[in-house]
Structure formats: C-alpha cells, structure tokens
Amino acid sequence: MAVSRTLGWVAVALVASGCGNDFVPSVVNTGTAVLTYQAPGTDFGSFSTYAIVTQMAVIDDTTGVPVYTFQPAPEIIGAVERNMNSRGFVLVARIDPENPPVVPVDADLAINVSVFTGTDYAFVPCDYWSWWGVPGYGCDKPWEWVAYRVGTLLVEMGDLAHPQPGPVIPRLWAGAGYSVLTPENARNVQIAVGAIDQAFLQSPYLVTP
Amino acid sequence: MTRALSRAATFVALAASLLAARPARAEAYLDDWHPYETYWAVGWSAAVPMTSLRSNFISNTGWLGGGFDIRIGVVGRLAVGVNGTWNWFDQTISSLTVQQGQLTFTGPVYRSLGAFTALATVHYYFTQSAVQPFVGVGLGGVWFSTLQQTVNRPQNTSTSGLAVAPEVGFLFNVAQRLGLYLSGRYQFNMTTIPGVKNPQWACGQAGLAYYF
C-alpha cells in the first residue's frame, strides 16, 4: 500500500514537472539578426537602374507617435550601393529624402534606408508617402508585417519601373537588421554594414545581367 | 605474507559473494506463481534525436522526459500493456539561415519539440531471475508540438501520427514486488514536422516498477 502511494506521488510529480516550457534565450529575442523579404514572382533581372537616398530616415516612436528625422549615413548607404553595384545594378540618381522631387525619377528601383530608435516596439505604418521618404511603399503587395526593435535598420526597395495608379510604389525587397544600430553599441556602424552585406548574401536572386 | 594472502582471499570472497548475491525475497515479475501479474511503472526518459531530426531541426539530447507503463501477464512470460511517454527537446542555434515563406532570416534561432507518445505494448521476459532481460514493442500514436523562434517571430506547429517503438531492457527485482528497470527504446514516428519527415529518436529509460 505504501509502495503504491509512493508510486502515485512519483507519477504526480512526473506529470507536474512534465509540462515543457519554452525559455527562449535573450540572445534570440535581442540579438543581432538579419531578415529579408522578397515579393513573390519578382524577376530582378528585369530591372537595371536604381535611385537611392542620400540620408537615412530616423524614426523615433518613443512618444507613441513616430517622429521622422534624417541624418547622413555614408557608410551604411555606401554599403547598399556597393552591394547593388556588384549585382549589376546601375545607380542613376541620389535623392534627398528631406526634399524629394515631386515626381519619381527615371529609375527602375528606389531604395530607402531608415532606422528605428524608439524605445518601444514599432511597426512600419501603412500610411505610405506619395513616393519617397519614410518607410511604407504602399500595401498592395503581400507584406508580412513584422515587429521591429530598437536599433533596427531597414533597407527597402520599391518598384519605379511599373507605375501603379495612385500614390503607391510596390515594395519588391526589404532587408531588416535587428539591433544593429542600438545607441549602446559602439560598433554599430560596422554591425549595420555587416547586416547589409548579409542581407544581400542571403538574397542571391537580387541580381541583374 | 600470510596476512596479505588472507586479506586477498577475503576480498575475492567478498567480491564473489556480491556478484553472486540475489535479493533475499525479491520475486521476479511473471514468475510461475503470478502468471497474470500487473506491472505499474513510472520513470525518466532521455532521448537522442536521430537522422533528419538531428540534422535538420534539433541535435541536442532531450534530457527532459518521462513516462509510465501498465502491463499485465497474459501467457507465459508475455505481457501486454499501455505506455505513455513525454519527451522534450530544445536548442538555441547561434546563427542559422531559415526560410519562412517570402522571408529569409539569418541569426540566432530557438527551437523546441515536445512529443507525447501513447502506445499499446507487448513485452517478453526471458527469465524469472532477479535480473530479467526483456524485449518489447509498442505501436500507437504520437502528438508533436514545435516552436521555432527567430528574433520576435515565434512559429508554432502541431501534428500527430503513428509511432512504432521497439525496446530492450532489464528489470532488476530489488524487493518484494518492486523492481528497477533500465531500457533502451527506438522510436519511429510516421508524420512530418518542419523540415523533418518521420522524426526518430533513441531513448534511454530508467524507473521504478511495482507488480502485484
């Protein structure tokens, strides 16, 4: 009788301890990582030229309302250009995102660079601008919205070669570097450049003859 | 010299007596007097992932696991019964590239796999001695839940399928109606989890059994 009672308690303990829990390490939640998105069915070989911003948009959502400013980021934008050029794309225009032209320039692709510096989780809003500037090239293409973190660098590529009705520029590709531009990270620029290189490395389809 | 020889002889005799020792009153499971005895056991199960489960999803040993067995003798030293086993695997990979639909991700990845297996079992005990070697096989169902998390993007899946699990082991009769078991089990699961067809693992199992 005593033995069966003991066995019963052992069984209860086993069941109680048996519920597996996921303890996701902080390195997964807060570590540096690179995410890329490719619009379905896009043939990047059909594009040959691109335009890129001269400044990086800085998005601070600390107050709950995103505040956009711009700052030069020559190493980061240079890394995007270096990768694009090595894939065969030709740079034809540089755009100041603070004072963009009224109509899109004559290029196949538009590239925007931005970073999230807010302390809260932020989501890229769907309130696209007319054709340039802060993130959000419209929502007509499938786009799985992801939660960005503080220090997330976002490189977006829009389709200028196939104008859409209305102020919409379809997003063809995006690369997000998580936690690569955090204020406390002294090597942030190098990490950001490494994230851009990784974004292109894991996008071998991003090439034109 | 004589004293040394005497000490050596004593040591050899003691070792021999330990090796030849049998529990004084321990009875074997399914002995001639109890052919229809029931067997109740709980124990620990540690599992080592194999084949594509190891190469494509998780390579870490799942140290967390446990299960129970209920058996009853039916004829000779043959017993039929049921088994429930739960195994848990998890692993953090520092950098991995994974595809998630239109998204490609490179960075640290956390993966976990929980499996609950319910089997109908048949076991045969070769002897009626203090140490009873046995073989068995189980057939039943398995239920999986998996998690793959990249940054703040968890991906959960769950699935189920058939499971086949042959087993070999030893039952050590240590006291009246009480035994300790040690066994190895291979489990083949007929289902698919992300990136893995027919996940398989080998388990080491140990526990306490009571029979009456």
Chai-1 contact restraints between the chains, C-beta under 6 A:
chainA,res_idxA,chainB,res_idxB,connection_type,confidence,min_distance_angstrom,max_distance_angstrom,comment,restraint_id
A,V3,B,Y210,contact,1.0,0.0,6.0,A-B,restraint_1
A,L7,B,Y210,contact,1.0,0.0,6.0,A-B,restraint_2
A,V10,B,V42,contact,1.0,0.0,6.0,A-B,restraint_3
A,A11,B,V42,contact,1.0,0.0,6.0,A-B,restraint_4
A,L14,B,V42,contact,1.0,0.0,6.0,A-B,restraint_5
A,L14,B,G66,contact,1.0,0.0,6.0,A-B,restraint_6
A,G18,B,G66,contact,1.0,0.0,6.0,A-B,restraint_7
A,G18,B,W86,contact,1.0,0.0,6.0,A-B,restraint_8
A,G20,B,W88,contact,1.0,0.0,6.0,A-B,restraint_9
A,G20,B,G114,contact,1.0,0.0,6.0,A-B,restraint_10
A,D22,B,S112,contact,1.0,0.0,6.0,A-B,restraint_11
A,D22,B,L147,contact,1.0,0.0,6.0,A-B,restraint_12
A,V24,B,Y110,contact,1.0,0.0,6.0,A-B,restraint_13
A,V24,B,Q149,contact,1.0,0.0,6.0,A-B,restraint_14
A,P25,B,T92,contact,1.0,0.0,6.0,A-B,restraint_15
A,V27,B,P108,contact,1.0,0.0,6.0,A-B,restraint_16
A,V28,B,P108,contact,1.0,0.0,6.0,A-B,restraint_17
A,V28,B,Y110,contact,1.0,0.0,6.0,A-B,restraint_18
A,V28,B,Q149,contact,1.0,0.0,6.0,A-B,restraint_19
A,G31,B,P108,contact,1.0,0.0,6.0,A-B,restraint_20
A,A33,B,G107,contact,1.0,0.0,6.0,A-B,restraint_21
A,A33,B,V151,contact,1.0,0.0,6.0,A-B,restraint_22
A,V34,B,T106,contact,1.0,0.0,6.0,A-B,restraint_23
A,L35,B,L103,contact,1.0,0.0,6.0,A-B,restraint_24
A,L35,B,F105,contact,1.0,0.0,6.0,A-B,restraint_25
A,T36,B,T104,contact,1.0,0.0,6.0,A-B,restraint_26
A,Y37,B,Q102,contact,1.0,0.0,6.0,A-B,restraint_27
A,Y37,B,L103,contact,1.0,0.0,6.0,A-B,restraint_28
A,Q38,B,Q102,contact,1.0,0.0,6.0,A-B,restraint_29
A,A147,B,N152,contact,1.0,0.0,6.0,A-B,restraint_30
A,Y178,B,V151,contact,1.0,0.0,6.0,A-B,restraint_31
A,Q198,B,T106,contact,1.0,0.0,6.0,A-B,restraint_32
A,Q202,B,T97,contact,1.0,0.0,6.0,A-B,restraint_33
A,Q202,B,T104,contact,1.0,0.0,6.0,A-B,restraint_34
A,Q202,B,T106,contact,1.0,0.0,6.0,A-B,restraint_35
